[in-house]
């Protein structure tokens, strides 16, 4: 089933840098948990059409991600390009240096995230969600709560994307995918702390409960509190 998140990451690339943007879109799909380890990417013909790139460009991008350790190809009737079960680890030192080099980039990313994510939580709680949307949100919440440390960042991103999806706004989902990629570059520069993850999971539950209860004010407040914890850690390690 194609979701808004699928459409967000596999949307047409902009003219000018088709190879680079194709790599970016495919990495978004993997790093944000839209396509999970072990899953197959959409067929080449379909994916090239959705990204609006030539099949040659798509093959070059897939080759680059194969060399980097993100995907692999299988032949035969059930073949295709699959996301590797074990993904490359982020290079923390490089990410941390980049975050410091950006200087004001931290403030910019956190401000944008706050506006988008609190607004998304409020908008999601304001809608009458379908049974499928409620199930999707609850499934992503359960996956995040049960995630291992190595999978946490990806599944956490998928949950936040799911909140944007159930707002019913494809544009918001696309914007959320972009800001999550920026944020994850910063988060990769700091350690994963188990007490913080336990607290985050509790806050995720509170946010989702408010959305499912149709309480926009509580959803916004809960999301803001959740974001404040992440912001505090980022500023402590990177500022």
Secondary structure, DSSP 8 states (H G I E B T S, - for coil): ---HHHHHHTS---TT-HHHHHHHHHHHHHHTTSS-TT-B---HHHHHHHHT--HHHHHHHHHHHHHTTSEEEE-STT-EEEE-SS-----HHHHHHHHHHHTTHHHHHHHHHHHHHHHHHHHHHHS---HHHHHHHHHHHHHHHT--HHHHHHHHHHHHHHHHHTTT-HHHHHHHHHHHHHHHHHHTTS---HHHHHHHHHHHHHHHHHHHTT-HHHHHHHHHHHHHHHHHHHHHHH-
